[in-house]
């Protein structure tokens, strides 16, 4: 029996020795004076020290990084309480310096270790130190710590950006049921509503939005199809002020790409709407002015032919009363009246065309445009004794909106005529040069009315800018530039010196 | 997770209080011997509470700078010791142990946690004729304000909280220890308390 027990104990001891030799941990036996009593194979391999060379030596003589005081205290504590004490890699990094030979991106030069100090024999004051490699875990911790810092930084940036968006972007959120779920501070500030007054309200039933039936249908269509939609609408905010918003409706999805509602990014366009209305009014004013001028021109143009026809009728009556009316005279009178009526009819057509908004692009010889333009300023031509000089190739043709171009040239002529007024200039002349350059026509309209001062030349195309009498609107050149750029796809510019002003219009030959 | 509320009757509470008093007496002596300083442990307060109630109790520590360390004990009687020590006390502990760098200060706090956990629970386990083993102690780096998100705490539904104060009067070191036991251990504990009760009759 005793033999069997001895055999069993021997076997167990042998097994234990084998386990200690091959375990993937350092196993070291020390006494409370720090003398080494055992040093397993793992430690031999990692430190390149053989057990027989280190036995009975003090561990702190082999590894001088060891804090003797702390290790001694931990050993004594373990022996005293008869439970393990510890070093942890989190706080102590390592007990025995072992070079880290890992190929990779380890953050540590030395193996990071957890050490358990287990009491073995209270009489001999022996403890076992179990050393476990925790480098991978420490690397993971370090990486995690670094990433936490990065994530925290990003998180703070996101919060900051969200605050900026909240303060600056006009944003309203609605859920799939079209209930308002959130609104940015910027929107609340502008609309003068509190969150309580908006949140929970139905987007369409919120009466202040006041959408037209057609717009509502369009919005519903885009909501159903979850598609992006841009629209404008007018609303009344809490203090009864009217605001115009340009809205972009964007479907909102959660992180799993599930549709959760819509974002409405709003842009306050009230100021630009007011400017647009103002510009429309400017254009209307300009048209009224032009029409008034036109009526005066028609009256002027008609006066002479009407008086001519009146004379013919008086002469017919006189000749009839005197009995001298013959067939030849009647034929001649008929022809004169007919020609005059034709002339009046052409004049009406020309004037009507001048205001025709729905005209088509037509090909026309440019010198005809010049001639037609002159008709509209004939009265001034005679009164002001202005000479018109044209250098226009008769074969030069342009495909464009003819009447709009006439409108521009007439405006420029009128501008020059106005410039001549109040100035004693001999040989008043307006020169028009038209040349072809590649696919463009360059039209120079030059007057010798004394030029434009340098400080105001930049303003001549601005609306309501006029250096002339109070009767002028100051819209002529503004309208000309608008027509050239927006309708005729061209450019207009001005240069001037003390004598001459040169308006240059560049237009495509084919619009 | 066992959601059934476990309660202790007055007899069970008396026995438990007695066992804990023995364990605390032992711990006081060991701590004083090892740290070479006279320590006192207040009479422990034993309460069964939910995790929310416990977190509310921990809430008191949020307002000042505290080190928070834990150590698990494993066996029939298993759970976790939580030790709070404020910055001033930790610095005084460092001074007492001649420690002059932060890493060693953390290590000293862990050592104190280990001594307290071992000396308290080992004796308690012995009195209840069982054994316990220990995990490595850990200094928690999570802010106390985020403690309620801690995974470990989510494993508990209710806990026995044994709350006591450690005081080294001369060294001006104060700490507070909570021994927290999990649901299964509470069942086991109740059973053991009744065995002890029967042996006393």
Interface residues (C-beta under 8 A of the other chain):
Chain A: X67 X69 X70 X73 X74 X76 X77 X80 X81 X82 X83 X84 X85 X86 X87 X88 X90 X91 X92 X93 X114 X116
Chain B: X30 X33 X34 X97 X98 X103 X104 X106 X107 X110 X111 X114 X115 X118 X119 X122 X134 X136 X137 X138 X139
